[in-house]
Amino acid sequence: MSELKAGRTSVFRTHSRCSGVDHNPEDGASDEVVHCGDSLLAALHQHHSDNLAGVKWADRVSARQSGGGWADDEDVELAQSILAGIEELQGRVAERHDD
């Protein structure tokens, strides 16, 4: 609430029983509020950057398996495209703030 009162656009998350997200013990207490980014776009960028890294890793691992795995070049391209779209939006928002 203090972030809202200060006029900031910060994004937070929790892994409470009500959130519908599985709790990861490495993320802290199950009801702990965690700062995700200074804005929704920043949080989305971080999430999709992490996703792209994971898909690239899975693609490399899959390449060594006979019969393939769960990730391939199309998955990497899609993840890159989504991240590029978010970066485009971030650029457009930055341009508006500069005007």
C-alpha positions in Angstrom: 0.0 0.0 0.0 2.9 2.3 0.7 4.0 2.0 -3.0 0.6 3.0 -4.2 0.4 5.9 -1.8 3.7 7.1 -3.2 2.4 6.9 -6.7 4.8 4.1 -7.8 3.9 1.4 -10.2 5.8 -1.4 -8.4 4.6 -5.0 -8.9 4.6 -7.6 -6.1 3.7 -11.3 -5.8 3.1 -13.8 -3.1 2.9 -17.6 -3.0 0.1 -17.7 -0.5 -2.5 -20.5 -0.6 -4.8 -18.0 -2.4 -2.4 -17.1 -5.2 -2.7 -20.3 -7.1 1.1 -20.4 -7.5 3.1 -23.3 -6.1 5.4 -22.2 -3.3 9.2 -22.5 -3.9 11.0 -22.6 -0.5 14.0 -20.7 -2.1 11.6 -17.7 -2.6 11.1 -17.2 1.1 8.1 -17.8 3.4 5.0 -18.9 1.7 3.1 -15.7 2.6 6.0 -13.3 2.0 5.4 -10.4 -0.4 8.1 -10.2 -2.9 9.0 -7.2 -5.1 8.9 -8.3 -8.8 9.7 -5.1 -10.6 9.3 -1.3 -10.7 6.5 -1.7 -13.2 4.4 -4.4 -14.8 6.6 -4.2 -18.0 9.7 -4.6 -15.9 8.3 -7.7 -14.2 7.1 -9.1 -17.5 10.6 -8.5 -19.0 12.3 -10.3 -16.2 9.9 -13.2 -16.3 10.2 -13.6 -20.1 14.0 -13.2 -19.9 14.1 -16.0 -17.4 11.8 -18.0 -19.6 14.0 -17.5 -22.7 17.1 -18.6 -20.8 15.2 -21.8 -19.6 13.9 -22.6 -23.2 17.5 -22.1 -24.6 18.8 -24.5 -21.9 16.1 -27.0 -22.7 16.8 -26.7 -26.4 20.5 -27.5 -25.8 19.6 -30.4 -23.6 17.0 -31.7 -26.0 19.5 -31.6 -28.9 21.5 -34.3 -27.1 18.6 -36.6 -26.7 17.5 -39.0 -29.3 13.9 -38.3 -30.2 14.2 -34.7 -29.0 12.9 -33.1 -25.9 10.3 -30.6 -24.9 12.0 -27.5 -26.4 13.2 -26.8 -30.0 14.2 -23.9 -32.2 10.6 -22.8 -32.7 10.2 -22.5 -28.9 13.4 -20.4 -28.7 12.2 -18.2 -31.5 8.8 -17.7 -29.9 10.3 -16.8 -26.5 12.7 -14.4 -28.3 9.7 -12.8 -30.1 7.7 -12.4 -26.9 10.7 -10.7 -25.2 11.3 -8.5 -28.2 7.6 -7.4 -28.0 8.0 -6.5 -24.4 11.2 -4.5 -25.1 9.3 -2.7 -27.9 6.6 -1.7 -25.5 9.2 -0.6 -22.9 10.8 1.7 -25.6 7.4 3.2 -26.5 6.6 3.9 -22.9 10.1 5.5 -22.4 9.5 7.7 -25.5 6.2 8.9 -24.0 7.9 9.8 -20.7 10.7 11.7 -22.6 8.2 13.9 -24.4 
